[in-house]
Amino acid sequence: MTDTMTRTRLLPSYVQDAWWEPASDEGAAVVRDASTGEEVARVSTSGLDLPAALEHARSVGQHSLAPLTFHERAILLKQMALALTERKGELYELSSRTGATKQDSWVDIDGGIGVLFTYSSKGRREMPQSTIYLDGPVEQLSKDGSFLARHICTTLPGVAVQINAFNFPVWGALEKLAPAFLAGMPTIIKPATPTGYVTEHMVRILVESGLLPAGGLQLVSGSARDILDHLRLGDTVSFTGSASTAASLRLHDAVQTGGVRFTVETDSINASVLGPDAEPGTPEFDAFVRGLVSEMTSKAGQKCTAIRRALVPSGLTEAVTDAVRERIVAKVVVGDPRAEGVTMGPLASIEQRDEVLGQVMKLREGGGQIVVGGDVELRLADGTVTSVLGGVAEGGAFVAPTLLAFRDAEADALHEIEAFGPVSSLVEYGSPEQAAEIVARGGGSLVTSVASHDPVFVAELTRRIAPHNGRVLLLDRDDMRASTGHGSPLPMLVHGGPGRAGGGEELGGIRSVLHYMQRTAIQGSPTMLTALTGVWHPGAPSSTEAPHPFRKSLADLAIGDQVVSERREISLEDIEHFAEFTGDKFYAHMDQAAAEANPFFPGRVAHGYLLLSFAAGLFVEPAPGPVLANTGLDNLRFMTPVSPGDSLRVTLTAKQITPRETDPYGEVRWDAVLTNQDDEVVAQYDLLTYVAKTQEDASNPPVASA
């Protein structure tokens, strides 16, 4: 551990590629250890030139990051993930001071690092070796193909500002950074003050790794209340926090009229529904209880995805209450995360503790009755155990796991008040319709889970609740062992929700990358679209000059390189041999009368896959060379039936070339068009191959990597 991590200090910001500290700690916020109340750091941005930091991102950051291809950015993300992995022990040690247990820290730290790995992989696999992303197919705007259109996505010219909550100081920053970075936008991270010292150390590790492009990442430790005053068209804001703060930010002129993109993820009254079939003793009942207790106690319930309302069939409140109480007694140990055996730590701060207790009081006043909760034994770091009256300790921000029961499903408090801590409420429902209505009363949620093995109930309920949720987890005996759980947003799935949940959308794979890009419709000739996109369009220039394209490595191959084959006549004997050899004796190939009765065929016709096989024989250059492997076909369509006596020709054109940054080969996408003797298109598809980067690489075939 370095001295900068252990001593009480003014928490620095990282702006304009340098560490910055305020001149004094006058007026600085004091951040304390969540378990002991010991001072950890002081936080202030007094004197920080925020406009200069923003301009540095727009100029230096854009200049260094935007010109990189998606693959180059993706590789940097992987290297950043590896750098954090190497030093994550330092982050774990700091995280314990926020009240996080080792399991809590794993979700935050390893989960955040996992997002970087995921976006690195997706960037290399699902995005081109380019700075332009193609969105959707070509649109034909003229009969002769001379006027085309397609949608492209390009990097926004500004800065991505992220304003984060206190509960996930690492994951919250990295899940926003990864898609913005992959899109080519520089980022400014503004963490929440109570846990910002963990985010600061995470940024410090990245800075010391030397991987960050100049201006690509900055950190503002402390208040940035006027940051929206300095934003403009081309900038984005991603906010995670309270609904009230989000509402005020939404009304800012920069968002209302200035063109600043604003996405929000706020507090959410999420639900979990126990199906009528999931009686005590069933796997689904047990999974429901495990999930509920886990969401109450993981991060001490300080998760935007935590279960706030547990819906159970009529008459099951007592059984669920008993099962929850039994599991908490058996599995949950409250205390300082640094103490042996502790499974639930304190809340992030005394202020947060007092806020949660105040919300519990409102829930009780609104009709809730505490059925689980009260005094707990508190395990401290020095090994002592003390009884904490009411679940609250002096100095530390501890609150006992608390479950309330509501008799009235219509009680406003149940659907409107969120205690952002280890608190949940039980309520009964009588029908799938009523369960859906109760879920909807939350006003829009990040996630609802359904524990049931009844497909009819699950299908009906899911159709009703999906419009009110960003994610729905269907949990039963078949998937419970593999399930990642109710409260775990995954990088490849959308994280966000309608209404009260903020109406925003984060993660979701490449979808989130496009939030940081501008979609533009481009109209023009095939030549111009080819030049712009780096993807060959039919009608653009092509070259049939020797050598055969399959004899060219990536160093020699060019977009538009083409081979036009000789013709091959298709005989009845070819069709019958293929049918016998493969076993495909579908009547359209073997029975003249039946084929003629089918309105799609003139009579017996050739198998589509016979035509593809013949096409390969027509265009392939068989000797060993730069083409290493055929990896598949995309977008295959059979257009015109081929009868015995028809002839086949194939035109194969290099459509897109994607070198792999870390391998001696790349992918080539070929445009394949099969035509008959009347120049009618018989079939068309994209052929995918691996091709060596150089002739020397072709002589030493590599082992494929992930």
N, C-alpha and C positions, 0 to 999 in steps of 0.2 A: 504493500500500500504506500502510495506517495504521500508526502506531507500535505499536498494540496487537497487530498481527500479527507484528512483527519482533523485538521485544525479548523476552528471557527474562522470563517473568512467571508469577505465580500465575494459573492458569486459573480464571476466575470461573464461577459457576453463575447461572442465571436462575430465580429463585423469587419467588413472590408479586408478579409483574409488575415485578421490579427485579433489577438485577445485584448479586450478592453475592460477596464474597471472604473467605477465612479471615483471621483476624487476623495470622497469621504462617505462614511456610513450614516450620515445625518438623514433621518427620515426613512432609513432602510427598513424593509419588512424583516422580521425575525422568524426564521424557520426552525422548528424544534423536532427532535426525535419523537416519533408518535407514541413510543412505549414509555419513555423516561421523562420526556419534557426537556431534555438537555438541548441546548442551542447547537444547531448544526451549521447554519450559515445565515448571512444577511444579504438581502436582495434589493437592488436598486438600479434604475436606469437613468438616474439624474445626470444630465449632461450628455446623454447618448444622442448622436446625430442620426435619427431614424431615417429622414429623407435621404441622407447620403448612403445609408446601407441599402435602401431600396434601389437607388440609382446605380449602385455598384452591382447589384444583381442583374438589373436590366441591361447594363452595358458589359461589364467584364464577365459576369456569369453567363449571359446569353452568348457572348462571343466565344467562350471556351466550351460550353456544353451543347448548344444547339447544333453546331456543325457535325458533331459526332453521330454516327449511325446508331440505329436502335441496338444493333448487336454490340457495338463498342460500349454503349451505355450499360447494356445488360451485363457485360463482362466486368465492368467497374462495380456494379451492384454485388456481384458474386464475391469480388475481392474485398469489398467493404464488409460483407457478411463474414468472411473468413477472418478479417482483422478483428471484428467484434467478438467472434467466437473465441479467438485466442486469448482475449483479455476479459471474457465475460465474468470471471470470478470477481473482478473488481466491482462490476456492476451489481452482482449479487450481494456483496458486502454492503454497498451503499443502499441497495433496495430494502434491506432489513430495517433500516432506520425509518423507512416510510410506513412500517407496520406490516410489510409483506412477508409471508412465510416463504420457504424455499419453493413450494409449489406455486404460490402466487407469483414469485419472481420468475419462475420458469415460464409461466403464461406470458408475462410481460417481456422478459428479455429474450428467451429462446423463441418465443412467438414472434417478436419483432424481427429477430435475425432470420427466422423462417420466411417472413414476408419478402425480405431481400432475395433470398435464394429462389423463392417461387417466381418473383418477377424477373429475375435474371434468366431463369429457364424459359419462361413464357416469352420473354423478349427475343430470345434466340430461336425459339421454335415457331412462334406464331406471328412474328413481325419480320419485315424484310431487312436486308442489309442496305438500308437507305435511311433518309430523313423524312420521307413521305410515306404515309400509310394509305393504302387504297381501301375504300369503304364501299363494298358492294360491286356488282358486275358492271360491265360496259352497257351503256344505253345507246341503242342505234337510233339516230335522229334523221337518217336519210336512207332511202331504199338502196342506193349504190354503195353505202358504207363509207362515204367520203366525209360525213359529218357525224361525230360521235360525242358522247359525254360520259363522264364518270365523276364520282365523288372522291376527293382526296382530303386527308387530314394533315395539317402542318402545325408546328410548334407555335403556341401563343408567344408573343414578343415580350411578355412582362415577367413578373416574379410571382411565385406561388407562396402565399403567406398562410401558414398553418397556426391556428390558435388551439391549444390542446388543454384537456382536462387533467386533473391531478392523479387520476387512478391508474393510468398506464403511461408512465413517463418515457418508456422506451418504445413499446409497441405503438403507442399513439403517434409518436413522431415518425417512426419508420414506415407505418402503413400508409402515411400520407406522402412521405418522401419518395418511396419506391416508384409509384406510378408517375409522379411529377418528374422525377429524374429520368425515367425511361422515356417520357415524352419530350425531354430536352429543356425543361424549365428549371431555372435556379430556384431554390427554396429558402425561405426564412422561417425558422422554427421559433415559436413563442410558447414555451411550456408554462404550465400552471406553477405558481410560486411555491406551494407547499412541497412539491416533489421535483422541482426544476433542477436541483443539484444532481439528480441521477441523469437527467437528460443532458446536462452540461458535461458530465463525464463521458457519456456516450459520444457526444460531438467531439470531445477532446481526443478520444481514441481514433476517430475517423480523421481528424486533423493530423495527428501524429503518424498516421499510416501513410500520409503523402498521396493518397488516392484521389482526393477531392479536386476536381477542376477549379481553377481560380474563380471565385465568386459563385460557385455552384451551391454552397451551403453556408448559411449564416444562422446565428443563434442570438436571440434577444432574451436575456435573463432578467425578468421583472416586468414592470408595467409597460404597455404599449397602447395606451388608451386612445391615442390620436392616430393610430396607424392607418385607419381607413381614410383619414383626411388627405393622405399622400398617395393614395392608389388611383389608378386610371385604367382606361381601356387596355386590355391585354393582360392585366393582373388577375389573380384569383385569390379567394379566401376560402379556406376549409376550416370550419369552426366545430369544435366539440365542447359541449358545456350545457349550461342551463337554458331552458326555453325562453326565459325572460331576457337573458342577455342576447340570445340569438335574435329575438324579435326586435330589440333596439338596434342591433347591427344591420338588420335587413332594411331598416328605414333610412339608413345613411344614404346621402346623395350619390356616393360612389357606386352603390349597388342599385339604387333606384333609377338613376339617370346617367351614371358615368360608365356603364358597361362592364363593371367589375363582376366577374363570376363569383357566386357565393353559394357554397354548399354547406349544409348543416346536419349535424347529428347531435340530438339533444336527449334529455331524460325521457324515459319511456316506461309506461305501465305495462310491462310484458306479462304474458300469461302462460300457464301450463295447464292442459286439460287432461284429466283422467277419464278414459272411456268407460261406458256403462258395463262393458265386458270385463274390465280390469278389476276384478274383485280381490280382496286380500288373499294373498297366497299365490296369485298369478305373477309371472315374470314382469308383466306390464305395471302392476301395482308397485312391485319392488323397485322397478326402474324409475317410476314417477317419484317415489319417496327419495331415492338416492339423488335424483336430479334436483329436487326441491331443496334438500339439505345442502347439497353442493353449491347451489346458486346463492343460498343464504350465507354461506360461510367462506366461499372462495373470495379472496380480496376483501374479506369482511363485508361481503354484499355490495361493495363499491364498484359495481359494473353496470354500465348502461344496458346490458343485456340480461341482467338478473331477473329472476321470476319474482314479480311483485304480487300477482294474483294466481292462486292455485284453485282451479275449478274442479270440483269433484261431484259425482252423481249424488242425488238426494239420499240422505241417510248414511253417508260415508265420512262425515266430518270427524266423528269420534275415532274411527279406525285409522284414518290418515293422521290425526293428531297424535294418537298413541305411537304410531310407527315413526313419525318424525321425532317425537320426544325420545324414543328408544334409540334411534340412530344418533341423535345429537349427544346423548349421554355416553354412548359407546364409542363414538368416532371423533368427537370435537373436543379439543383441548385449547382453551383460550389463554393467551398470554403473550409475552415478548417473543417475537419470532426467533430470537437468538437462543431461547431456552429449549432444551431437549424435549421433543415430543409435542411441541405446540403445533396445532393445525389451523388455528385462526388467530390472527393478530389484531391489533387495534385499528381504529379508523385512522385516516391520514393526519388528522389534527384535532385538537380540542374543540376548535370551532365547528368542525365537521361532526364531532360527537354530539355537541349541543344541538346542532341543526337536526340530526337524526332523532334525538330524544324528543325534540319539539314536534317533529312530524308524527312520531308514535303517539304522542298525546292527542294530536288532531285526529288520528285514526280512531283512537278510543272514543273521543268525543263524538265522532261521526258514526258510531255503532259497532266498532270492533272490540272484541273481548280477547285479552291476552290468554292464550291456552298453552303456550310454551314460552318460557323465558323467566327472568328473575335473577336470583343470586347465582353467581358462578364462582368456581375456584379459578384463581388467576395464577398462572405459572410465570415467574419472573426469571430474568437472565441469570441471576445469582443462585438459582436453584430453589429459592423459597417459594412457598405456595401460600396464597392469602385468599380469604373469602371476601368477595367484592359485593357489597350490598347493592342490590338492584342492578348488578352488572356494570356498574360505573366505578372507575377508580380515580383517585386523585392523581394528577400529574400525567397519567396515560390516557389515551383516547379510546378506552375499551367499552364495548357495548355487547351484552350477551345476545346470542341468537334469539330472535323473538318472532313467534308466530301468533297472529291474531285470527279470530274467526268472526265472520259477519253472517248474521241471520238473514239480513235483507240484501238481496243481490242488487237492489236499486239504490243502495246507499251511495250518495255522491262521493263521500270520502274514499271509498274503496277504489273508485275509478279515477280520482283526481289527485290524490295525495301520494307522493312518493317519498318514502324514508330511504335515503340513499345509503343504506347500511345493511346489516344482517337481519332484515325484516321482510316478512311476507305475510299475506293474508289468505285465508281459506274462505271459499264461498261455494254453495251448492247450486247445481242446475238440474232442471227436470227433463230437458229434451235437447237434441242437437241444435234446434233453432234458438233456444234460450242460451245455450253455451256460446253460440256465435254472437248473439246480441251482447252478452257480457264481455266477450273479447273486444267487440267493436266499441263498447263504452269507454275503452281506454283511450280513444281518440287517435289511434294510429300507433303502432308498436314496431320495434325493431325485430322481435321474434316471438313466436308462440310455438310451444311444443305440444304434441298430442301423443299420449301414451295409450295405445289400444291395438288389439290384434284383430279387430273387426273391420274389414275393408269397406263395408258399406257405410259404417259410421264415419270412418276416417275420410273417405272420399266426399261425403256430404258436408262434413264440418270444414274440411280444407277448402272446398269451393266457396264456402261462405266467408271464411276468415282471411283467405289469401289477400283480398284487396285492402285489408287493414294492417298488413304486415309486410316487412321487407324480407323476412325469411320464415319458413315453417319447417320445424323438425318433426318428422313422423317416427315415433319410437315404438318398437315392439321387440318381441323375443328374437326375431330374425336378424335385427341390426344392432341391438343394444351393446353387444361386445365391441363392435367396430365404430359405433357412434362417437363423434367428437364432443357431443354434449350440447345442451341447450344454449349455453352462454359463450360459445367459442366461434367468433367470426373467422372465416377461412379466406385466404387471399384470393382464391378463385371464385368465391361467391360474393354476391352483392351484400354490402353492409350499409344499412340505412333503413328508413321506413317512412311512411306517409304521416301527415298530420303532426301530432304532438312529437313524434320521433324526429321531426325536423324537415321531412320532405326531401332530404338529400340522398346521395348515393356515393359510397366509397367502395374500394376493392372491386371484386367481380372480374378479376383477370384483366384482359386488355380493355374491357369497357371503361375502367377507371383511368387508364392511360389517355383515352380519347377525351376525357373531361379537361385535359390540359392542352388540347389541340383544337384548331379551328377546322370545321368541316366546310369544304368549299366545292361547289359544282363547277367542273371545268368542261367547256365545250370547245371542240376543235377538230382538226383533221387527225387521221391515224398517225401521221408523221409527228405532229406537235404533241399529241398525247404520249407517244412513245418516248420522245425526247424529255418530256416533263417527268414521267413516272418511272422510266427505266424498264418498262414492261412493253414488249412488242405487241402492237395492235394490227390485226389484219388490214392490209392496205398500206401500211408503212413500208419503207424500203426494205428489201431483203436481198441476200446474196447467195448464189448457188456455186460460187467459185470453189475449185478444189483447194485444199483436200476436203474429204467428207467431214462434216461437223463432228462425227464421233472420233475422228483422229486428232481433234484439237483439245488441248488442255484449257483450263480457265484462263490462262495467260494469253491464249490465242483466240479463244471463242468470243464472238461478238453477238450482241442482240441482233436478230434478223438473219443470222446464218441459217441456211436452209438446204434441204435435200428434197428433190422431187423424184419419186420412184418411177420405174417402168410400170406398165400395166400387167395385171394377172387376171386371167379369165377364171371364173368360178364355174365348176362343172357339177353335174348331178352326182358324179362319183365322189367328188370332194365332200359334198354335203352328207352323203350316206356313210362314207368312211368316218367322218367326224362323229356322226351319230353313233355308229357302232363302237368307235374307239372310246368315246366319253360316256356313253350310256344316255346321252340327251336325245331321246327319240320323241320329243314334243311333236304333236301332229302337224304343225305348220311346216316342219322340215321333212316329214315322211309320208304324209297323206294328202294327195293332190286335191281330192274332192273336199275334204274337211278344210284344207287351207283356203280353197276358193270360196267356201262358205263364210269365211271370216272376213269382215269388211276391211281389215287392215292389210290383207295380203292378196297378191294377184294369183297365187298358187303356192307351190312349194318354194321356200326361201332358205337362204343360207343362215346358219346360226350367227348371231352377233359376235360371239366369242371366236368363231372360226375366222371371221373377218379381221378381228384384232390380231389373231395369230398370224394370218397372212400379211397383215400390215407390218408387223414386227419383222417378218422375213424380208419385206420389201425395203425397209429403211435401215435395218441394222447393218453395221460394218463389223463383221464377226471376229476379226483378229483382236488379240489383247491390245489395249490402248488406254487412253485417259478415262473412258467411261468405266466406272468401277462396279456399278450396280443399278438395277431398275428398282425403285422403291415404291412405285405405285402409280395409280391413275386417279385423276380428279375430274369431276364434271363430265363424265361419260354420258353421251346421248346417241342413240340410234335414230337416224332421221328418215332414211329411205330403204325399203326392203330390197334385197339383192336376190335376183332369180338366177337359176342356172343359165349360163351363157352370158351373163353380165360380166364386165371387167372392173377391176379395182385398181385405184392408184392412191398413194398416200403422199401428202406434203407435210414435212416435218420442219418446224422452224424454232430456233432458240428464242424462247419467249421471255424468260427471266433468269438471271444468273445471281446466285446468292452464295458467295464464299463464306465458309465458316471461319470465324476469327481464330479459333483454337485448334484447327485441324488442317492437314495438307490437302483437303478436298472441300468441295462445296456442292450445293444442289443446283441443278439446272432444270427448269420447267420448260418443256417443249410443247408447242402448239401442234397438235396432230389433227389433220383433216383427211378423211377418206372420201373419195368421189368415185362415181361410176362413169361409164363411157359417155354419158350425156352431161357430165360435169355437175351432176346433182350431188349434194352432200349426203353421203351414206351414214357417216358417223363422225363425231368429233370429240376430242378429249384432251386433257393435259397429261403428258407423260412426265414422270419425275425420275431423275437419275442423280446419282452421285458421280462427280467428275473430279479428277485430280487437278490440283492447282497448276502443276507444271508437268512436263514430260518426265522429269526425274521422279516426281512423286508417283507417276503412273507406274514406274518400274519397281516401286517399293510400296505396294498397297498397304494402307494403314489399317489399324484396328479401330472400328467406329467407336466414338465416345458419346456420352450423353449430351 
